[in-house]
Amino acid sequence: MDSQRTFLGYYWRFFARFFKDGYEWPRDNILFAFFMVVVPAVAAWLRDPTHVPDWVVIKTAGWIYLALFAAYAIYLGIRTPWKLDADRAKKLASVTTSESNFAQQLIEIEDAKPNIVLRDPGAEHTELVRLNAIDRSVNLAFARVRFVNKLRGDHPNVEAKKVRAKLKFFDFNGALCLEMDGRWSDSTAPSAKTLGETRNDLLPVDFGIEEEHSLDIAYWDATKKEFIAWNNDSYDFPLGRKPKHVLLGSLFTIEIRLISKEVNTVFRFRLSADSNGPAIQRINRS
């Protein structure tokens, strides 16, 4: 049924184009000329019924015009498929151009968005941080990841406003161990907040163009051989050891999702530790 509709549809387009291209010339050159041959003879006969038209001339002219019409019809029959194909090629070219323009517009739209990527070299790294315990200060090896709102080529992007980080920790079996809000290293410490004051405003940061921020991940407790995930809640506990943030083991997969109105990007890392301390390594680039 579909092939029949395609077949009939083609010939519907064929005869529509055939008539559109072909009716003017026969009308102006054949039909009108034949009309001028016949009308005078008929007019003379109506004026004088005894007048006998020159039927030989009329018939000869009619056969000539019929032959011209047939030749013209053959010419149109050959030309029309070519015209249909040319129209189809023109439409395809127009569609291709439109798709290309649309694709370019999408590229320009994407280029005008924030482009938060890993800040290489050394985006993922470990860093010694001094923490104050009750009776002493200690240096702890923190795993951190640094991001930047990078320009895309020559296209200016925009600032990324109120970017939050969501972290997930998975053990070596792929089981979810912990899900938490992330903490930007250079944000205000929650300890500076007064009692009862919300900490939600500490979660997001703005990324100006070519501006970078680091995200705290976890530190390695070499004594107890465990990772301690770190965020704003950690400041409520000695050395940040919130019970839910204690990660038993030395190998984890981390998923970091950066979220804002115009940002939704995921980065994945492998967090491990050995006798030399903690190490963080990207699994894939986003």
Secondary structure per residue as TSV (DSSP state, phi and psi in degrees):
chain	resnum	aa	ss	phi	psi
A	1	M	-	360.0	-40.6
A	2	D	H	-65.8	-40.9
A	3	S	H	-66.1	-35.3
A	4	Q	H	-66.1	-42.4
A	5	R	H	-63.5	-37.9
A	6	T	H	-65.8	-42.2
A	7	F	H	-63.3	-50.8
A	8	L	H	-66.1	-36.9
A	9	G	H	-63.4	-38.3
A	10	Y	H	-62.9	-48.1
A	11	Y	H	-72.1	-24.3
A	12	W	H	-64.6	-44.9
A	13	R	H	-66.3	-36.8
A	14	F	H	-60.6	-52.5
A	15	F	H	-72.1	-30.4
A	16	A	H	-64.0	-42.9
A	17	R	H	-72.1	-36.5
A	18	F	H	-58.4	-47.0
A	19	F	H	-70.0	-40.4
A	20	K	H	-61.7	-42.3
A	21	D	H	-82.3	-23.4
A	22	G	H	-107.7	-10.5
A	23	Y	S	-80.2	-26.4
A	24	E	H	-68.8	-46.7
A	25	W	H	-65.1	-48.5
A	26	P	I	-60.8	-36.4
A	27	R	I	-63.7	-44.7
A	28	D	I	-82.8	-26.0
A	29	N	I	-114.0	-35.2
A	30	I	I	-97.3	-57.1
A	31	L	I	-62.3	-45.5
A	32	F	H	-65.0	-40.2
A	33	A	H	-65.1	-43.7
A	34	F	H	-64.4	-38.1
A	35	F	H	-60.4	-39.7
A	36	M	H	-70.9	-20.6
A	37	V	H	-79.9	-42.7
A	38	V	H	-79.7	-42.6
A	39	V	H	-59.6	-45.8
A	40	P	H	-60.2	-39.6
A	41	A	H	-64.8	-42.5
A	42	V	H	-67.7	-39.5
A	43	A	H	-64.0	-41.0
A	44	A	H	-64.9	-39.5
A	45	W	H	-66.9	-41.3
A	46	L	H	-64.7	-33.9
A	47	R	H	-73.3	-37.9
A	48	D	-	-139.2	97.0
A	49	P	T	-59.6	-18.0
A	50	T	T	-80.0	-10.7
A	51	H	-	-74.4	133.0
A	52	V	-	-104.9	115.3
A	53	P	-	-62.4	153.4
A	54	D	-	-80.9	85.1
A	55	W	H	-63.8	-27.5
A	56	V	H	-64.1	-44.8
A	57	V	H	-64.4	-42.5
A	58	I	H	-64.0	-46.1
A	59	K	H	-64.4	-41.2
A	60	T	H	-62.3	-45.4
A	61	A	H	-61.5	-40.2
A	62	G	H	-62.9	-43.3
A	63	W	H	-65.7	-37.7
A	64	I	H	-63.5	-47.2
A	65	Y	H	-65.3	-35.6
A	66	L	H	-65.7	-41.1
A	67	A	H	-64.5	-40.7
A	68	L	H	-62.5	-41.6
A	69	F	H	-64.0	-41.8
A	70	A	H	-64.0	-43.8
A	71	A	H	-62.3	-41.3
A	72	Y	H	-66.0	-38.7
A	73	A	H	-64.4	-40.2
A	74	I	H	-63.1	-43.7
A	75	Y	H	-58.7	-45.6
A	76	L	H	-65.0	-37.5
A	77	G	H	-62.3	-32.7
A	78	I	H	-79.4	-37.6
A	79	R	H	-77.2	-34.1
A	80	T	H	-61.2	-45.7
A	81	P	H	-58.8	-37.7
A	82	W	H	-64.1	-41.4
A	83	K	H	-64.3	-40.7
A	84	L	H	-62.7	-42.5
A	85	D	H	-65.6	-39.8
A	86	A	H	-63.9	-40.4
A	87	D	H	-63.3	-41.1
A	88	R	H	-64.1	-43.7
A	89	A	H	-62.7	-38.4
A	90	K	H	-65.2	-41.9
A	91	K	H	-65.3	-41.7
A	92	L	H	-62.8	-41.1
A	93	A	H	-62.9	-39.2
A	94	S	H	-65.8	-41.7
A	95	V	H	-65.0	-42.9
A	96	T	H	-61.3	-42.5
A	97	T	H	-63.4	-42.3
A	98	S	H	-62.9	-42.8
A	99	E	H	-63.8	-40.3
A	100	S	H	-64.0	-42.9
A	101	N	H	-64.7	-40.1
A	102	F	H	-64.7	-42.6
A	103	A	H	-62.6	-40.5
A	104	Q	H	-65.2	-37.9
A	105	Q	H	-64.8	-39.7
A	106	L	H	-63.3	-40.7
A	107	I	H	-61.6	-43.4
A	108	E	H	-65.4	-37.3
A	109	I	H	-65.5	-44.2
A	110	E	H	-64.4	-39.5
A	111	D	H	-66.2	-23.5
A	112	A	T	-86.9	-0.7
A	113	K	S	-92.2	161.9
A	114	P	-	-58.0	147.4
A	115	N	-	-129.8	78.4
A	116	I	E	-85.8	118.3
A	117	V	E	-132.5	173.0
A	118	L	E	-67.3	138.2
A	119	R	-	-89.5	90.7
A	120	D	S	-88.3	156.6
A	121	P	S	-79.5	158.5
A	122	G	S	72.2	35.1
A	123	A	S	-60.9	-48.3
A	124	E	E	-93.3	128.3
A	125	H	E	-159.4	167.2
A	126	T	E	-112.0	149.8
A	127	E	E	-148.5	133.9
A	128	L	E	-75.7	127.9
A	129	V	E	-125.7	133.0
A	130	R	E	-88.0	123.2
A	131	L	E	-115.8	144.1
A	132	N	E	-96.1	117.9
A	133	A	-	-91.2	-175.1
A	134	I	S	-63.2	-43.4
A	135	D	S	-117.3	5.5
A	136	R	-	-164.2	169.9
A	137	S	E	-111.9	142.7
A	138	V	E	-131.8	150.6
A	139	N	E	-100.6	123.9
A	140	L	E	-121.2	141.8
A	141	A	E	-85.2	107.7
A	142	F	E	-94.7	140.5
A	143	A	E	-91.3	128.4
A	144	R	E	-135.9	159.1
A	145	V	E	-131.1	133.2
A	146	R	E	-108.1	133.3
A	147	F	E	-120.9	158.5
A	148	V	E	-144.1	146.2
A	149	N	E	-87.2	89.6
A	150	K	-	-86.7	140.0
A	151	L	-	-66.4	142.5
A	152	R	B	-97.9	99.6
A	153	G	T	57.7	-130.2
A	154	D	T	-94.4	1.3
A	155	H	B	-88.5	124.0
A	156	P	-	-71.6	129.0
A	157	N	-	-96.1	-170.3
A	158	V	-	-122.5	167.5
A	159	E	-	-68.4	145.7
A	160	A	E	-99.1	117.3
A	161	K	E	-98.2	138.0
A	162	K	E	52.8	57.8
A	163	V	E	-86.3	124.3
A	164	R	E	-107.0	160.1
A	165	A	E	-121.3	133.8
A	166	K	E	-116.6	127.7
A	167	L	E	-115.2	140.0
A	168	K	E	-127.1	135.7
A	169	F	E	-112.9	129.6
A	170	F	E	-120.9	139.9
A	171	D	-	-79.1	-178.1
A	172	F	T	-67.0	-15.4
A	173	N	T	-89.9	-3.1
A	174	G	S	88.9	5.5
A	175	A	-	-79.9	139.8
A	176	L	E	-72.5	121.4
A	177	C	E	-97.1	-37.7
A	178	L	E	-156.2	140.4
A	179	E	E	-131.1	128.1
A	180	M	E	-154.3	163.9
A	181	D	E	-74.0	145.0
A	182	G	-	-88.3	161.8
A	183	R	E	-120.9	126.3
A	184	W	E	-78.4	129.7
A	185	S	T	-58.3	-35.4
A	186	D	T	-93.7	9.4
A	187	S	S	-79.1	165.7
A	188	T	-	-62.7	136.4
A	189	A	-	-68.9	136.0
A	190	P	G	-59.8	-24.8
A	191	S	G	-63.0	-18.9
A	192	A	G	-80.7	-9.1
A	193	K	S	-81.0	145.8
A	194	T	-	-78.5	162.5
A	195	L	T	-60.1	129.3
A	196	G	T	87.9	-6.6
A	197	E	-	-80.8	134.7
A	198	T	-	-65.7	151.2
A	199	R	-	-106.9	1.1
A	200	N	G	-60.7	-30.7
A	201	D	G	-71.8	-9.8
A	202	L	G	-85.5	-14.2
A	203	L	S	-72.2	-44.4
A	204	P	-	-91.9	153.9
A	205	V	E	-133.9	158.6
A	206	D	E	-98.2	138.3
A	207	F	E	-107.9	106.9
A	208	G	-	-71.0	170.6
A	209	I	T	-63.9	126.2
A	210	E	T	65.0	18.4
A	211	E	-	-92.5	145.2
A	212	E	E	-124.7	153.3
A	213	H	E	-143.5	147.0
A	214	S	E	-104.3	148.7
A	215	L	E	-114.1	128.3
A	216	D	E	-72.5	138.0
A	217	I	E	-112.8	-66.4
A	218	A	E	-167.8	163.2
A	219	Y	E	-120.6	158.3
A	220	W	E	-101.5	121.8
A	221	D	E	-89.9	98.0
A	222	A	T	-66.8	-26.4
A	223	T	T	-69.9	-45.3
A	224	K	T	-98.7	-1.3
A	225	K	T	57.3	55.9
A	226	E	E	-153.0	153.2
A	227	F	E	-90.7	145.7
A	228	I	E	-119.0	108.1
A	229	A	E	-65.6	144.4
A	230	W	-	-125.7	129.7
A	231	N	S	-153.7	-164.4
A	232	N	G	-64.1	-27.6
A	233	D	G	-67.9	-22.1
A	234	S	G	-63.7	-24.8
A	235	Y	G	-70.6	-8.6
A	236	D	G	-87.8	-1.1
A	237	F	S	-131.7	147.9
A	238	P	G	-57.2	126.5
A	239	L	G	54.7	23.4
A	240	G	G	69.9	18.1
A	241	R	-	-83.4	64.6
A	242	K	-	-65.5	129.5
A	243	P	G	-51.9	-41.6
A	244	K	G	-70.7	-15.5
A	245	H	G	-92.9	-3.9
A	246	V	E	-79.9	119.1
A	247	L	E	-108.1	108.4
A	248	L	E	-78.2	124.8
A	249	G	S	123.3	173.9
A	250	S	S	-125.3	12.0
A	251	L	E	-144.4	121.1
A	252	F	E	-141.8	154.4
A	253	T	E	-105.7	134.5
A	254	I	E	-117.5	133.6
A	255	E	E	-112.9	121.9
A	256	I	E	-112.1	120.7
A	257	R	E	-112.7	120.6
A	258	L	E	-95.6	128.0
A	259	I	E	-132.1	134.3
A	260	S	S	-157.2	-169.6
A	261	K	S	-60.3	-36.0
A	262	E	S	-119.6	9.8
A	263	V	-	-127.5	133.4
A	264	N	E	-155.7	84.7
A	265	T	E	-128.5	141.9
A	266	V	E	-116.2	135.9
A	267	F	E	-126.0	145.0
A	268	R	E	-127.1	141.9
A	269	F	E	-140.3	160.6
A	270	R	E	-111.8	124.2
A	271	L	E	-106.9	124.3
A	272	S	E	-141.4	170.0
A	273	A	E	-150.1	146.1
A	274	D	E	-142.7	-159.8
A	275	S	T	-65.7	-20.6
A	276	N	T	-87.7	-6.1
A	277	G	E	112.8	-164.8
A	278	P	E	-79.6	155.8
A	279	A	E	-145.8	144.2
A	280	I	E	-129.8	135.8
A	281	Q	E	-140.0	135.7
A	282	R	E	-70.2	144.4
A	283	I	E	-93.4	-40.0
A	284	N	E	-152.7	161.5
A	285	R	-	-95.0	147.4
A	286	S	-	-112.6	360.0
